[in-house]
């Protein structure tokens, strides 16, 4: 007789969605294995912004999730545009260069709204408008980036907390300081449990099914160098230090098929002042994503990307890599008083460098070629516009042309002192390479057949994201496939 009905490896959003779903589907003996100690539990979810990108047809659909939003945020409803399935598809295809796995993407998009409602109603996870991430007040309404409207209350901290409360309510056992070491496989090739390491030593746990949801390899310095290349081995990690690729290693060792964009990742502009691992108490507040409202200059004094190519939710996961590739993997974001009020509250975790003139500001920065930096800003200002038609709530078409690189939107002059600068480097959140799964979240082997008893969800799912991703899709994908994996693991789908 098995020790458990379902073993879930990992304890983040996808893992706990799987555990709660398995319990809901009849798996009375469900256990969650968390390699970290209790005070570090929750994987990358704890560090996330909690944003949930969902498809919906009308503003009334959001009343299911945030019924008091209009009262708490006057003008909430007036600036919302529906984000239909075809809009979600357009964004996902555009930012991944059309390389997203169509079957997996269809599952995520078509299940996004229902799954988040399930999280809210069944798991008891409260939601709130993601105002500080993207809402911009314009007159009597709040303008929202399409699809980026709802997040878990209190961001990733709240999301993780309420998942654990749901697991406790459902009688799901959570084992801390317990890392999975190896998948147990019987003579037929089916998975029937895991070998784990805890403070007492090595032990085998058996189950009818195992769900792998323990994250990618973003904290594994060797794997980053091996799969992502230079200079990712010295990138700062925005999330947990425990995501070392254990689940991927275990699955590949028994013949699971690697799938997806193993040479890329979710990379994020973060403060260059932070340590190699983001402090747990400051969670996602290392992010520096307000670059569309200013310019970025590297240590050679040059701009290196189109800061206004699109809203930050569609560029930041790619621009983190671009920043990391700059000299010394460091850049400066520069703003003036016309846009400084638009900076995300997360910038408040750093003190900016300030200057009464651009010359004074540049003089205080560790830029190697200060004369070039000043010329870069002067050339930009010569090509930029006044702020008369500046509109941060939409792609306003105010482009700075005739300079390289151009700035496609929001290109207004940086000419109102005092000027401020914030440092940024490229941080890593999660890796895109993973395992191939089917529509039941079963792991597929190198023989193209499902591996009986083995399921997968979260960052370990390969094929969805390539080089970039639309902000808020990762948590939704984790919850969607976590729910599917838990349900099918409980039913013993083979």
SVG drawing of the C-alpha trace seen along z (x, -y; Angstrom):
<svg xmlns="http://www.w3.org/2000/svg" viewBox="-21 -73 57 78">
<polyline fill="none" stroke="black" stroke-width="0.4" points="0.0,0.0 1.3,-3.5 2.3,-6.0 0.2,-8.7 -2.2,-9.1 -0.4,-12.1 3.1,-13.5 3.6,-17.1 7.2,-18.2 7.5,-22.0 5.5,-24.5 4.9,-27.5 1.8,-28.6 1.7,-25.7 2.5,-23.1 -0.1,-24.2 -2.7,-24.5 -1.9,-20.9 -2.2,-19.8 -5.5,-21.6 -6.8,-20.3 -5.8,-16.7 -7.4,-16.9 -10.6,-18.4 -10.6,-15.4 -10.5,-12.8 -6.8,-12.3 -7.3,-12.2 -3.6,-11.5 -1.7,-14.3 1.7,-15.6 3.7,-18.6 7.5,-18.4 9.2,-21.7 13.0,-21.6 13.3,-25.0 12.7,-25.5 9.4,-26.8 10.6,-30.4 11.8,-30.3 8.8,-28.4 6.8,-29.1 9.4,-29.1 9.4,-32.1 5.7,-32.8 6.7,-34.8 8.9,-37.1 6.3,-37.6 4.2,-40.7 1.1,-38.5 -0.1,-39.7 -2.6,-37.4 -3.1,-37.8 -6.6,-36.4 -8.9,-36.5 -12.3,-38.1 -15.1,-39.5 -16.5,-42.4 -15.7,-44.4 -18.6,-42.6 -16.5,-39.4 -14.0,-41.0 -16.8,-41.6 -16.4,-37.9 -12.9,-38.7 -12.9,-42.3 -16.5,-43.2 -15.5,-46.3 -12.9,-47.6 -14.9,-50.7 -15.4,-51.7 -11.8,-51.2 -10.4,-52.7 -12.9,-55.3 -12.7,-55.1 -11.7,-51.5 -14.3,-50.3 -14.2,-53.3 -10.7,-52.6 -11.0,-48.8 -11.0,-47.3 -12.0,-43.7 -9.1,-41.3 -10.6,-38.5 -9.0,-35.2 -7.9,-36.6 -6.2,-39.5 -4.3,-37.1 -3.3,-35.1 -2.1,-38.2 0.1,-39.2 1.6,-35.7 2.3,-35.1 3.8,-38.6 6.2,-38.5 7.3,-34.9 7.8,-35.4 5.1,-32.8 7.1,-30.0 4.7,-29.3 3.3,-25.8 -0.2,-26.2 -1.8,-23.4 -0.4,-24.5 -1.2,-28.1 -4.8,-27.3 -5.1,-25.5 -3.7,-28.4 -5.8,-31.0 -9.1,-29.1 -8.8,-28.2 -7.3,-31.4 -10.5,-33.1 -12.1,-30.0 -8.9,-28.9 -8.4,-32.3 -12.1,-32.2 -11.4,-28.8 -8.4,-30.1 -10.5,-32.9 -13.7,-30.9 -12.4,-27.4 -8.9,-28.2 -10.0,-31.4 -7.3,-33.6 -8.4,-37.3 -7.8,-39.5 -7.2,-43.2 -6.7,-45.6 -3.0,-45.8 -3.0,-49.6 0.6,-50.1 1.9,-47.9 0.2,-49.5 -2.9,-51.6 -2.7,-55.3 -5.3,-57.8 -6.5,-59.9 -9.2,-62.3 -12.0,-60.5 -10.9,-57.0 -8.0,-54.6 -6.5,-53.4 -5.3,-49.9 -2.8,-48.0 -4.9,-45.4 -4.9,-42.1 -2.8,-43.4 -5.6,-44.4 -6.0,-41.7 -3.4,-40.4 -3.5,-38.4 -4.0,-40.6 -0.7,-41.6 1.1,-40.3 3.2,-37.2 3.4,-37.3 -0.4,-37.2 -0.8,-34.6 1.7,-32.2 0.1,-32.8 -3.4,-31.9 -2.3,-28.9 -0.8,-27.5 -3.9,-28.4 -6.0,-26.5 -3.6,-23.5 -4.0,-23.5 -7.8,-23.8 -7.8,-20.7 -5.6,-18.6 -2.7,-18.5 0.5,-17.6 3.5,-19.9 7.0,-18.5 9.7,-21.2 13.4,-20.7 12.5,-17.8 14.1,-17.8 13.3,-15.2 16.4,-13.5 15.2,-10.8 12.0,-9.5 11.2,-5.9 10.3,-3.9 9.0,-0.3 9.7,2.4 7.0,1.1 8.6,-2.4 5.8,-4.0 6.7,-6.4 5.6,-5.3 7.2,-7.7 10.3,-9.7 13.5,-9.4 13.8,-12.4 16.5,-13.9 15.6,-15.5 17.5,-16.2 17.1,-12.5 18.7,-11.3 17.4,-9.6 14.0,-8.1 11.6,-6.7 8.0,-7.9 5.6,-6.0 2.4,-7.3 0.0,-6.5 1.2,-9.7 3.8,-12.4 3.5,-16.0 6.7,-17.9 6.2,-21.6 9.5,-22.7 10.7,-25.4 13.4,-25.8 17.2,-26.1 17.4,-29.9 19.4,-29.6 21.8,-27.1 24.9,-29.0 26.4,-26.1 23.3,-25.4 22.8,-29.1 26.3,-29.2 25.7,-25.9 22.3,-26.6 22.0,-30.4 25.6,-31.2 27.6,-34.3 27.1,-36.4 24.2,-34.6 26.4,-32.8 26.8,-36.1 23.2,-37.3 21.4,-38.3 18.5,-36.0 15.2,-37.7 13.6,-34.8 14.3,-31.8 17.8,-30.3 16.3,-26.8 15.3,-26.5 18.3,-24.4 16.7,-22.4 16.1,-19.3 12.8,-18.3 14.2,-18.7 17.3,-16.6 15.2,-13.9 12.8,-13.7 15.5,-13.8 17.3,-11.0 14.3,-8.6 13.8,-9.6 11.6,-12.6 11.7,-14.8 13.3,-18.2 11.3,-20.9 11.2,-24.6 13.6,-27.5 16.4,-26.2 18.7,-29.0 16.4,-31.8 14.6,-32.9 12.4,-35.5 14.9,-38.2 14.1,-41.4 15.6,-44.8 16.4,-45.1 18.4,-47.4 22.1,-46.9 22.5,-47.6 21.0,-44.4 22.8,-41.2 23.1,-38.0 19.7,-36.9 16.9,-39.3 16.0,-39.8 12.9,-37.8 11.5,-40.7 11.6,-43.0 10.2,-40.4 9.7,-41.8 10.7,-45.4 14.0,-45.1 12.3,-45.6 13.1,-48.7 10.4,-48.6 9.5,-52.3 12.1,-52.8 9.4,-53.7 9.2,-57.1 12.9,-57.9 16.1,-56.7 18.6,-54.0 22.4,-54.6 25.2,-52.1 28.6,-52.7 30.0,-53.7 27.5,-56.6 25.3,-55.0 21.6,-54.2 21.2,-50.5 17.5,-49.8 14.1,-51.3 12.7,-52.1 9.4,-52.9 9.0,-49.9 5.9,-48.8 4.5,-48.8 6.9,-47.3 4.8,-44.2 5.8,-43.1 9.4,-44.1 10.9,-43.7 11.4,-39.9 13.6,-40.5 15.3,-43.8 16.7,-42.2 18.9,-40.1 19.8,-43.2 20.9,-45.0 22.9,-42.1 24.8,-42.1 25.9,-45.8 29.4,-46.6 29.7,-45.4 26.1,-44.4 25.0,-47.7 23.0,-50.7 21.4,-53.9 17.8,-54.9 17.4,-58.7 14.2,-60.7 13.1,-64.3 10.3,-65.9 7.8,-65.5 7.8,-61.7 9.2,-60.9 5.7,-60.7 5.0,-57.8 7.7,-55.6 6.4,-52.4 6.4,-52.5 9.0,-49.8 11.6,-52.5 11.2,-53.7 13.5,-50.9 16.5,-52.9 17.7,-56.4 18.2,-58.0 21.3,-60.0 20.1,-63.5 21.4,-66.5 20.3,-70.1 21.6,-69.8 22.3,-66.9 26.0,-67.6 25.8,-67.4 23.9,-64.2 26.2,-62.5 29.2,-63.7 27.9,-61.7 27.4,-58.4 30.0,-55.7 29.8,-56.1 33.2,-55.7 32.7,-58.1 30.8,-61.0 31.2,-63.3 29.6,-60.6 26.8,-60.2 26.0,-64.0 26.1,-63.9 23.7,-61.0 21.2,-62.9 21.6,-66.0 21.0,-64.1 18.0,-62.4 16.5,-65.7 17.1,-67.1 15.0,-64.3 12.4,-64.2 9.2,-66.1 7.5,-68.4 5.1,-66.7 2.0,-68.3 0.7,-65.1 2.4,-62.7 0.0,-59.9 1.5,-57.1 -1.8,-55.2 -1.4,-54.2 1.1,-53.8 1.2,-57.6 3.4,-57.5 5.7,-60.3 8.8,-58.9 12.4,-60.1 13.6,-59.3 17.0,-60.1 18.9,-58.6 20.0,-55.0 18.3,-53.3 15.1,-55.3 12.5,-55.5 9.1,-54.6 6.7,-56.0 6.7,-58.4 9.9,-60.2 9.6,-63.5 12.5,-65.7 14.4,-65.2 14.7,-68.9 12.9,-69.6 15.2,-69.5 16.0,-68.1 17.1,-65.0 17.2,-61.6 19.0,-58.3 18.5,-54.8 20.9,-51.9 19.7,-48.7 21.1,-45.3 19.7,-42.1 18.1,-39.8 16.7,-36.3 13.3,-35.2 12.7,-31.8 14.0,-29.7 11.9,-28.9 13.4,-25.4 11.4,-22.6 9.7,-19.3 7.2,-18.3 3.7,-17.6 0.3,-16.8 -3.1,-18.3 -3.5,-16.1 -0.2,-17.6 1.4,-14.2 5.2,-14.3 6.1,-12.9 9.1,-10.6 11.7,-10.6 9.7,-7.8 6.9,-10.3 4.7,-8.4 3.4,-9.6 5.4,-8.5 2.8,-6.8 2.3,-8.4 4.3,-11.5 2.8,-15.0 4.3,-18.5 3.2,-22.1 4.6,-25.6 8.1,-26.8 9.0,-23.2 6.6,-23.2 8.5,-23.8 7.3,-25.3 5.1,-28.2 7.6,-31.0 10.4,-31.9 12.9,-34.8 10.1,-36.8 6.7,-36.5 3.6,-38.7 3.7,-39.8 1.3,-37.9 1.2,-34.8 3.6,-32.7 1.4,-32.5 -1.7,-31.8 0.1,-29.0 1.2,-27.6 -2.3,-27.6 -3.9,-26.2 -1.6,-23.3 -1.3,-22.8 -5.1,-22.4 -5.0,-20.0 -2.1,-18.0 -3.6,-17.6 -6.9,-16.5 -5.5,-13.9 -2.9,-12.7 -5.8,-12.1 -7.8,-10.2 -4.7,-8.1 -4.8,-9.0 -2.4,-6.8"/>
</svg>
